[in-house]
Amino acid sequence: MRKNIVAGNWKMNMDFEQGVSLFSEIVNMVKDEVRGEQEVVVCSPFIHLPALAKLSAPVANVAIGAQNIHQAESGAYTGEISASQVKSTGASYVILGHSERRAYFGETDALLAEKVNVALKHDLKPIFCIGETKEERESGAFFDVIKTQLSNGLFHLSAEQFKSVVLAYEPVWAIGTGLTASPEQAQEVHAFIRQTLAAQYGQELADNTSILYGGSANPGNAESLFSQPDIDGGLIGGASLKSRDFLEIIRVFNK
């Protein structure tokens, strides 16, 4: 059975004390809200990871993740961080393939495949992001774009390895723009992703893979998005920086 996951992506926000304070609020609010096959994940800047891991340890179904790792195990890569270093903090997830990493840092599908490999080697669960730009959406090429990102970034994995992967569909045109894919648009793509997984790995694995929606999800639209049959939660940006907004999104699954 696949999990319902609400994952917060703090991006490059929050100094150390602000981050610890925010996460303390989140933990206190959600500890009685998260149940069953549901998980809350907070992907913070690297500086917060050890402190947040300690705060989350006593709370069931709350986990910590990083926003990136380097593809190498170790070495002379000033300013980078390895999968083993992230894992040593107590984190269990890592966001890979976010559109901002693809666009601003030139991360390719081939590079992301390497990062996926090293993440899995060190028992980090990738939250692997895929999605199309505004131009790709308008041209009608978005299904091809998404299939290529899946194939090049992930389909080298065995079915057993793939079981540790969470997918996040993020229409690039809806990230930080205030625009959101309609529930119908999001469901159409999520269903296509699940069909693509089924063709590669079989229906059982496809049915048990969590596919999140990322793209300006907020308390106002979360219920209509999460009610779609192939949407299993969200990768939340701005709303994850406000504890009450984040809580309201989490509560959608309990209605």
BALOBA-1460 file (C-alpha; in Angstrom, 3 decimals):
// residues 255
<rec num="1" residu="m" x="0.000" y="0.000" z="0.000"/>
<rec num="2" residu="r" x="1.431" y="3.347" z="-0.990"/>
<rec num="3" residu="k" x="1.887" y="6.141" z="1.536"/>
<rec num="4" residu="n" x="0.252" y="9.540" z="1.579"/>
<rec num="5" residu="i" x="3.199" y="11.908" z="1.966"/>
<rec num="6" residu="v" x="3.293" y="15.633" z="2.626"/>
<rec num="7" residu="a" x="6.872" y="16.838" z="2.129"/>
<rec num="8" residu="g" x="8.012" y="20.366" z="2.857"/>
<rec num="9" residu="n" x="10.823" y="21.912" z="0.821"/>
<rec num="10" residu="w" x="12.218" y="24.877" z="2.692"/>
<rec num="11" residu="k" x="14.628" y="25.703" z="-0.155"/>
<rec num="12" residu="m" x="17.218" y="28.349" z="0.866"/>
<rec num="13" residu="n" x="15.181" y="29.793" z="3.715"/>
<rec num="14" residu="m" x="15.445" y="29.915" z="7.517"/>
<rec num="15" residu="d" x="18.565" y="30.515" z="9.567"/>
<rec num="16" residu="f" x="19.399" y="27.859" z="12.143"/>
<rec num="17" residu="e" x="17.285" y="29.169" z="15.020"/>
<rec num="18" residu="q" x="14.334" y="30.009" z="12.756"/>
<rec num="19" residu="g" x="14.388" y="26.526" z="11.277"/>
<rec num="20" residu="v" x="14.512" y="24.764" z="14.641"/>
<rec num="21" residu="s" x="11.697" y="26.955" z="15.940"/>
<rec num="22" residu="l" x="9.508" y="26.292" z="12.905"/>
<rec num="23" residu="f" x="10.112" y="22.559" z="13.002"/>
<rec num="24" residu="s" x="9.374" y="22.428" z="16.733"/>
<rec num="25" residu="e" x="6.006" y="24.021" z="15.998"/>
<rec num="26" residu="i" x="5.345" y="21.567" z="13.170"/>
<rec num="27" residu="v" x="6.224" y="18.521" z="15.297"/>
<rec num="28" residu="n" x="4.015" y="19.663" z="18.171"/>
<rec num="29" residu="m" x="1.121" y="20.292" z="15.798"/>
<rec num="30" residu="v" x="1.315" y="17.131" z="13.718"/>
<rec num="31" residu="k" x="2.238" y="14.468" z="16.277"/>
<rec num="32" residu="d" x="-1.436" y="13.618" z="16.813"/>
<rec num="33" residu="e" x="-2.467" y="14.264" z="13.202"/>
<rec num="34" residu="v" x="-0.323" y="11.819" z="11.237"/>
<rec num="35" residu="r" x="-1.663" y="8.294" z="11.168"/>
<rec num="36" residu="g" x="-1.643" y="5.035" z="9.261"/>
<rec num="37" residu="e" x="-0.020" y="5.097" z="5.835"/>
<rec num="38" residu="q" x="0.817" y="8.791" z="6.074"/>
<rec num="39" residu="e" x="4.182" y="10.480" z="6.472"/>
<rec num="40" residu="v" x="5.369" y="14.042" z="6.931"/>
<rec num="41" residu="v" x="8.827" y="14.881" z="5.579"/>
<rec num="42" residu="v" x="10.653" y="18.180" z="5.994"/>
<rec num="43" residu="c" x="13.536" y="18.817" z="3.581"/>
<rec num="44" residu="s" x="15.568" y="21.605" z="5.111"/>
<rec num="45" residu="p" x="18.891" y="23.286" z="4.357"/>
<rec num="46" residu="f" x="21.865" y="21.173" z="5.430"/>
<rec num="47" residu="i" x="22.549" y="23.288" z="8.536"/>
<rec num="48" residu="h" x="19.297" y="22.149" z="10.177"/>
<rec num="49" residu="l" x="19.439" y="18.427" z="9.553"/>
<rec num="50" residu="p" x="21.017" y="17.105" z="12.800"/>
<rec num="51" residu="a" x="18.831" y="19.258" z="15.059"/>
<rec num="52" residu="l" x="15.651" y="18.441" z="13.153"/>
<rec num="53" residu="a" x="16.459" y="14.731" z="13.145"/>
<rec num="54" residu="k" x="16.692" y="14.769" z="16.942"/>
<rec num="55" residu="l" x="13.364" y="16.575" z="17.231"/>
<rec num="56" residu="s" x="11.649" y="14.166" z="14.863"/>
<rec num="57" residu="a" x="13.078" y="10.971" z="16.355"/>
<rec num="58" residu="p" x="10.373" y="10.481" z="19.035"/>
<rec num="59" residu="v" x="7.522" y="11.209" z="16.609"/>
<rec num="60" residu="a" x="6.156" y="8.420" z="14.449"/>
<rec num="61" residu="n" x="5.787" y="9.062" z="10.711"/>
<rec num="62" residu="v" x="7.785" y="12.316" z="10.704"/>
<rec num="63" residu="a" x="11.051" y="12.274" z="8.758"/>
<rec num="64" residu="i" x="13.819" y="14.603" z="7.627"/>
<rec num="65" residu="g" x="15.342" y="15.045" z="4.198"/>
<rec num="66" residu="a" x="18.025" y="17.015" z="2.393"/>
<rec num="67" residu="q" x="17.509" y="19.045" z="-0.772"/>
<rec num="68" residu="n" x="20.506" y="17.729" z="-2.711"/>
<rec num="69" residu="i" x="23.588" y="15.517" z="-2.586"/>
<rec num="70" residu="h" x="26.723" y="15.207" z="-4.693"/>
<rec num="71" residu="q" x="27.057" y="12.207" z="-6.959"/>
<rec num="72" residu="a" x="30.508" y="11.295" z="-5.628"/>
<rec num="73" residu="e" x="31.089" y="9.342" z="-2.429"/>
<rec num="74" residu="s" x="33.671" y="11.857" z="-1.146"/>
<rec num="75" residu="g" x="36.569" y="13.936" z="-2.383"/>
<rec num="76" residu="a" x="37.781" y="17.380" z="-3.365"/>
<rec num="77" residu="y" x="34.394" y="18.967" z="-4.075"/>
<rec num="78" residu="t" x="34.475" y="22.166" z="-2.051"/>
<rec num="79" residu="g" x="31.058" y="23.293" z="-0.914"/>
<rec num="80" residu="e" x="29.318" y="19.998" z="-1.704"/>
<rec num="81" residu="i" x="27.827" y="17.333" z="0.554"/>
<rec num="82" residu="s" x="27.797" y="13.564" z="0.155"/>
<rec num="83" residu="a" x="25.022" y="11.036" z="0.655"/>
<rec num="84" residu="s" x="26.859" y="9.442" z="3.568"/>
<rec num="85" residu="q" x="27.227" y="12.831" z="5.278"/>
<rec num="86" residu="v" x="23.493" y="13.513" z="4.883"/>
<rec num="87" residu="k" x="22.625" y="10.040" z="6.155"/>
<rec num="88" residu="s" x="24.865" y="10.523" z="9.204"/>
<rec num="89" residu="t" x="22.704" y="13.451" z="10.351"/>
<rec num="90" residu="g" x="19.657" y="11.226" z="10.743"/>
<rec num="91" residu="a" x="18.004" y="12.222" z="7.471"/>
<rec num="92" residu="s" x="16.200" y="9.546" z="5.482"/>
<rec num="93" residu="y" x="15.112" y="11.388" z="2.306"/>
<rec num="94" residu="v" x="16.711" y="13.581" z="-0.342"/>
<rec num="95" residu="i" x="15.085" y="15.681" z="-3.053"/>
<rec num="96" residu="l" x="16.658" y="15.005" z="-6.453"/>
<rec num="97" residu="g" x="15.886" y="16.509" z="-9.835"/>
<rec num="98" residu="h" x="14.052" y="19.590" z="-8.607"/>
<rec num="99" residu="s" x="13.401" y="21.956" z="-11.486"/>
<rec num="100" residu="e" x="15.496" y="24.646" z="-9.799"/>
<rec num="101" residu="r" x="18.482" y="22.290" z="-9.720"/>
<rec num="102" residu="r" x="17.894" y="21.356" z="-13.347"/>
<rec num="103" residu="a" x="17.500" y="24.976" z="-14.478"/>
<rec num="104" residu="y" x="19.985" y="26.908" z="-12.301"/>
<rec num="105" residu="f" x="22.699" y="24.279" z="-11.875"/>
<rec num="106" residu="g" x="22.437" y="22.430" z="-15.170"/>
<rec num="107" residu="e" x="21.650" y="19.048" z="-13.657"/>
<rec num="108" residu="t" x="21.027" y="16.532" z="-16.425"/>
<rec num="109" residu="d" x="19.141" y="13.254" z="-16.400"/>
<rec num="110" residu="a" x="22.452" y="11.378" z="-16.553"/>
<rec num="111" residu="l" x="23.832" y="13.235" z="-13.526"/>
<rec num="112" residu="l" x="20.609" y="12.647" z="-11.618"/>
<rec num="113" residu="a" x="20.818" y="8.923" z="-12.334"/>
<rec num="114" residu="e" x="24.229" y="8.949" z="-10.614"/>
<rec num="115" residu="k" x="22.795" y="10.838" z="-7.646"/>
<rec num="116" residu="v" x="19.922" y="8.368" z="-7.367"/>
<rec num="117" residu="n" x="22.417" y="5.512" z="-7.273"/>
<rec num="118" residu="v" x="24.506" y="7.006" z="-4.493"/>
<rec num="119" residu="a" x="21.405" y="7.990" z="-2.502"/>
<rec num="120" residu="l" x="20.070" y="4.439" z="-2.577"/>
<rec num="121" residu="k" x="23.489" y="3.025" z="-1.725"/>
<rec num="122" residu="h" x="23.407" y="5.030" z="1.496"/>
<rec num="123" residu="d" x="19.773" y="4.228" z="2.307"/>
<rec num="124" residu="l" x="18.397" y="7.649" z="1.419"/>
<rec num="125" residu="k" x="14.985" y="7.637" z="-0.254"/>
<rec num="126" residu="p" x="14.969" y="9.912" z="-3.314"/>
<rec num="127" residu="i" x="12.042" y="12.255" z="-3.827"/>
<rec num="128" residu="f" x="12.606" y="12.408" z="-7.564"/>
<rec num="129" residu="c" x="11.106" y="15.431" z="-9.322"/>
<rec num="130" residu="i" x="9.839" y="15.460" z="-12.888"/>
<rec num="131" residu="g" x="7.837" y="18.006" z="-14.836"/>
<rec num="132" residu="e" x="7.489" y="20.211" z="-17.862"/>
<rec num="133" residu="t" x="8.087" y="23.889" z="-18.600"/>
<rec num="134" residu="k" x="5.403" y="26.274" z="-19.797"/>
<rec num="135" residu="e" x="6.642" y="25.921" z="-23.370"/>
<rec num="136" residu="e" x="6.577" y="22.115" z="-23.180"/>
<rec num="137" residu="r" x="3.059" y="22.205" z="-21.756"/>
<rec num="138" residu="e" x="1.784" y="24.544" z="-24.463"/>
<rec num="139" residu="s" x="3.432" y="22.544" z="-27.254"/>
<rec num="140" residu="g" x="1.786" y="19.348" z="-26.057"/>
<rec num="141" residu="a" x="5.140" y="17.641" z="-25.519"/>
<rec num="142" residu="f" x="4.802" y="17.262" z="-21.769"/>
<rec num="143" residu="f" x="4.066" y="13.521" z="-21.735"/>
<rec num="144" residu="d" x="7.214" y="12.869" z="-23.772"/>
<rec num="145" residu="v" x="9.264" y="15.124" z="-21.486"/>
<rec num="146" residu="i" x="8.080" y="13.324" z="-18.364"/>
<rec num="147" residu="k" x="8.599" y="9.862" z="-19.847"/>
<rec num="148" residu="t" x="12.149" y="10.811" z="-20.870"/>
<rec num="149" residu="q" x="12.965" y="12.149" z="-17.389"/>
<rec num="150" residu="l" x="11.682" y="8.937" z="-15.810"/>
<rec num="151" residu="s" x="13.470" y="6.688" z="-18.281"/>
<rec num="152" residu="n" x="16.836" y="8.451" z="-18.174"/>
<rec num="153" residu="g" x="16.872" y="9.196" z="-14.462"/>
<rec num="154" residu="l" x="15.323" y="6.098" z="-12.915"/>
<rec num="155" residu="f" x="14.629" y="3.178" z="-15.226"/>
<rec num="156" residu="h" x="18.121" y="1.760" z="-14.830"/>
<rec num="157" residu="l" x="16.999" y="0.703" z="-11.331"/>
<rec num="158" residu="s" x="15.785" y="-2.759" z="-10.510"/>
<rec num="159" residu="a" x="12.191" y="-3.108" z="-9.305"/>
<rec num="160" residu="e" x="13.492" y="-3.743" z="-5.786"/>
<rec num="161" residu="q" x="15.556" y="-0.541" z="-5.846"/>
<rec num="162" residu="f" x="12.655" y="1.452" z="-7.268"/>
<rec num="163" residu="k" x="10.516" y="0.601" z="-4.247"/>
<rec num="164" residu="s" x="12.527" y="3.191" z="-2.272"/>
<rec num="165" residu="v" x="11.739" y="6.010" z="-4.722"/>
<rec num="166" residu="v" x="9.039" y="8.639" z="-4.241"/>
<rec num="167" residu="l" x="8.059" y="10.657" z="-7.308"/>
<rec num="168" residu="a" x="7.013" y="14.294" z="-7.375"/>
<rec num="169" residu="y" x="5.323" y="15.787" z="-10.420"/>
<rec num="170" residu="e" x="6.080" y="19.488" z="-10.490"/>
<rec num="171" residu="p" x="4.880" y="21.466" z="-13.487"/>
<rec num="172" residu="v" x="7.698" y="23.987" z="-13.742"/>
<rec num="173" residu="w" x="5.261" y="26.704" z="-14.804"/>
<rec num="174" residu="a" x="3.470" y="26.366" z="-11.452"/>
<rec num="175" residu="i" x="6.450" y="26.608" z="-9.083"/>
<rec num="176" residu="g" x="6.647" y="29.862" z="-7.187"/>
<rec num="177" residu="t" x="4.381" y="31.539" z="-9.748"/>
<rec num="178" residu="g" x="1.099" y="31.294" z="-7.882"/>
<rec num="179" residu="l" x="-0.234" y="29.226" z="-10.784"/>
<rec num="180" residu="t" x="-1.392" y="25.700" z="-10.060"/>
<rec num="181" residu="a" x="-2.290" y="22.842" z="-12.339"/>
<rec num="182" residu="s" x="-5.999" y="22.158" z="-12.095"/>
<rec num="183" residu="p" x="-6.896" y="18.942" z="-10.257"/>
<rec num="184" residu="e" x="-7.816" y="17.448" z="-13.621"/>
<rec num="185" residu="q" x="-4.506" y="18.465" z="-15.243"/>
<rec num="186" residu="a" x="-2.522" y="17.115" z="-12.301"/>
<rec num="187" residu="q" x="-4.471" y="13.854" z="-12.217"/>
<rec num="188" residu="e" x="-3.983" y="13.347" z="-15.962"/>
<rec num="189" residu="v" x="-0.200" y="13.522" z="-15.564"/>
<rec num="190" residu="h" x="-0.117" y="11.446" z="-12.365"/>
<rec num="191" residu="a" x="-2.150" y="8.730" z="-14.093"/>
<rec num="192" residu="f" x="0.264" y="8.833" z="-17.043"/>
<rec num="193" residu="i" x="3.228" y="8.483" z="-14.680"/>
<rec num="194" residu="r" x="1.644" y="5.471" z="-13.007"/>
<rec num="195" residu="q" x="0.900" y="3.895" z="-16.390"/>
<rec num="196" residu="t" x="4.519" y="4.473" z="-17.429"/>
<rec num="197" residu="l" x="5.740" y="2.783" z="-14.248"/>
<rec num="198" residu="a" x="3.392" y="-0.138" z="-14.844"/>
<rec num="199" residu="a" x="4.772" y="-0.616" z="-18.351"/>
<rec num="200" residu="q" x="8.329" y="-0.677" z="-17.003"/>
<rec num="201" residu="y" x="7.970" y="-2.520" z="-13.708"/>
<rec num="202" residu="g" x="4.463" y="-3.993" z="-13.560"/>
<rec num="203" residu="q" x="1.158" y="-2.825" z="-12.136"/>
<rec num="204" residu="e" x="1.838" y="-3.862" z="-8.541"/>
<rec num="205" residu="l" x="4.907" y="-1.646" z="-8.222"/>
<rec num="206" residu="a" x="3.114" y="1.221" z="-9.990"/>
<rec num="207" residu="d" x="0.166" y="0.933" z="-7.595"/>
<rec num="208" residu="n" x="2.501" y="1.056" z="-4.599"/>
<rec num="209" residu="t" x="4.595" y="4.057" z="-5.676"/>
<rec num="210" residu="s" x="3.764" y="7.376" z="-4.009"/>
<rec num="211" residu="i" x="3.448" y="10.200" z="-6.536"/>
<rec num="212" residu="l" x="3.301" y="13.706" z="-5.054"/>
<rec num="213" residu="y" x="2.155" y="16.948" z="-6.628"/>
<rec num="214" residu="g" x="4.467" y="19.942" z="-6.359"/>
<rec num="215" residu="g" x="3.562" y="23.342" z="-7.742"/>
<rec num="216" residu="s" x="2.062" y="26.056" z="-5.533"/>
<rec num="217" residu="a" x="-0.002" y="23.649" z="-3.447"/>
<rec num="218" residu="n" x="-1.544" y="25.417" z="-0.459"/>
<rec num="219" residu="p" x="-4.327" y="24.986" z="2.131"/>
<rec num="220" residu="g" x="-6.858" y="26.341" z="-0.346"/>
<rec num="221" residu="n" x="-6.258" y="23.837" z="-3.137"/>
<rec num="222" residu="a" x="-4.762" y="20.815" z="-1.341"/>
<rec num="223" residu="e" x="-8.082" y="19.048" z="-0.801"/>
<rec num="224" residu="s" x="-9.118" y="19.222" z="-4.452"/>
<rec num="225" residu="l" x="-5.666" y="18.046" z="-5.562"/>
<rec num="226" residu="f" x="-5.227" y="15.265" z="-3.003"/>
<rec num="227" residu="s" x="-8.703" y="13.870" z="-3.676"/>
<rec num="228" residu="q" x="-7.578" y="12.768" z="-7.133"/>
<rec num="229" residu="p" x="-7.027" y="8.985" z="-7.294"/>
<rec num="230" residu="d" x="-3.376" y="9.087" z="-8.417"/>
<rec num="231" residu="i" x="-2.181" y="12.013" z="-6.273"/>
<rec num="232" residu="d" x="-0.679" y="10.755" z="-3.020"/>
<rec num="233" residu="g" x="0.314" y="14.031" z="-1.384"/>
<rec num="234" residu="g" x="2.425" y="17.058" z="-2.076"/>
<rec num="235" residu="l" x="5.909" y="18.514" z="-2.261"/>
<rec num="236" residu="i" x="5.160" y="21.824" z="-0.609"/>
<rec num="237" residu="g" x="7.286" y="24.945" z="-1.023"/>
<rec num="238" residu="g" x="6.162" y="28.293" z="0.373"/>
<rec num="239" residu="a" x="3.338" y="26.895" z="2.492"/>
<rec num="240" residu="s" x="5.792" y="24.634" z="4.357"/>
<rec num="241" residu="l" x="7.416" y="27.742" z="5.841"/>
<rec num="242" residu="k" x="4.247" y="28.527" z="7.797"/>
<rec num="243" residu="s" x="3.428" y="25.917" z="10.413"/>
<rec num="244" residu="r" x="-0.344" y="26.432" z="10.370"/>
<rec num="245" residu="d" x="-0.544" y="26.333" z="6.559"/>
<rec num="246" residu="f" x="1.555" y="23.175" z="6.520"/>
<rec num="247" residu="l" x="-0.678" y="21.619" z="9.189"/>
<rec num="248" residu="e" x="-3.825" y="22.408" z="7.204"/>
<rec num="249" residu="i" x="-2.359" y="20.645" z="4.168"/>
<rec num="250" residu="i" x="-1.472" y="17.613" z="6.289"/>
<rec num="251" residu="r" x="-4.988" y="17.545" z="7.748"/>
<rec num="252" residu="v" x="-6.526" y="17.155" z="4.287"/>
<rec num="253" residu="f" x="-5.886" y="13.411" z="4.504"/>
<rec num="254" residu="n" x="-7.858" y="13.153" z="7.746"/>
<rec num="255" residu="k" x="-11.042" y="14.682" z="6.391"/>
